[in-house]
Amino acid sequence: MKKKCGSRERLRTAKVLQKVNNILIYNKMGLLLGIMVGFLVFKVKNIK
C-alpha cells in the first residue's frame, strides 16, 4: 500500500511539474515573440 501511495504521489508531482514546464515554455515563447515584434516595430519606426 505504501508503495502505491508513493507512486501516486510521484505521478501527481510529475504532472504538476509538466504543467509548470509547459507554462514556462509558453511564457518564454511569448516573451521571444514580444521582443521580436517590438524589435520589428522599432526598426520600422526608425526607417520612417
N, C-alpha and C positions, 0 to 999 in steps of 0.2 A: 504493500500500500504506500509506504513512504517513497519508494522509487517512482511509482506512478505520479504521485503528487509533485515530485521533483521535476519529472519530465514535463508535466503540465505547466508548471511554473516557468520552466525554461522555454517552452513553446510560446507562452504568453509574452515573456520578456523579449523573445526573438521577434515576435510580431510587432511589438511596440517599437523595438529598435528599427525594424524595417520601415515602419511608418515614419519615424523620425528622420531616417536616412532619406526617404522619398521627399519629405518636406524640405530638407536641407538642399537636396539636388534641385528641386523646383525653384527654391529661393535663389540658388546660385545662378540657374539659367535665367531667371527673371532679372537678376542683377546685371548679368552679362548683356542681356537684350536691352535693358535700360541704358547701360553705358554706351552700347553701340548706337542706339537711336539718338541719344544725347550727343554723341560724337558727330554723327551724320548731320544732325540739325545745326550743330556748331559750325561744321565745315560749310554747309550751305549758306548760313548767315554770313560767314566770312567771305565767301565768294561774291555774294550780293553786296 
